[in-house]
């Protein structure tokens, strides 16, 4: 679930997180690395963006922060409705608050429109996922509520 960025129109999931190069502002110009170009194209096409990430070491996982850094200079997130589901386990000391704060800060720099009522902390453990899907009906229902709120805010 780390770094899932889903668009709502076609429910596309961005899966290129591991292929993104390390962010370097000197490289944030044409020609862009192909994976950066793919990320930005997916964001541009999206009506809204739902981000799902855990909290790690008191913030965002480094690879996901790298993805977000690539969104700041492109402008594709400007005015885009965005929400997140923080999937931190119940054992996370801050309950995901630090990840939320990190997301809020970066998405504000990118000019995204944060849909507050769609942002949720829904702890999803590995045991709750089967074949890449959240299997627990209660968790699926809570995720559906967040998605519905994002659609209403878009």
C-alpha positions, 0 to 999 in steps of 0.5 A: 500500500506504500505510496499508492496514488489513485485517480478517481476517474478510471481508478488508476493506481500509480505503481512506479514509485520504485522507478522514480529517480532521487529528486534533484531540482537540477533535473526538474526540467525537460527532458524529464526522466520517463518515470517522472513524466509518467507520474506527472501525466497521471496526475494531470489526467486525474480529477482527484487524487487519493494517497495512501501511505503509512507513517514511518519513523515519525513522518512519510517513508522516504521513497514516498516523500521523493514522489511528492517532491517530484510533484511540486515543480510540475504544477499538475497538483495545483488546485487538484482535490486531494485526500489521504488515507493513513494506513499506520498500524494501531501501534504508531505512537502518533496515530499517523498524525506526523504523516498527515502533517508531512503530507499537508505541508508538501501538498500545500507547496504543490498547491493541491486542494486538500479535502479535509473531510475525506482524509482518514486514518484507517489502520490496515495491517498486512493481514487485512490485505489479500491479493493486493486488496483490502479484504476486511469488510469494515475497513473496505467500508471506511475506505469507501466513505473516504473515497465518496467524500473525496468525490463530493469535494472534487 
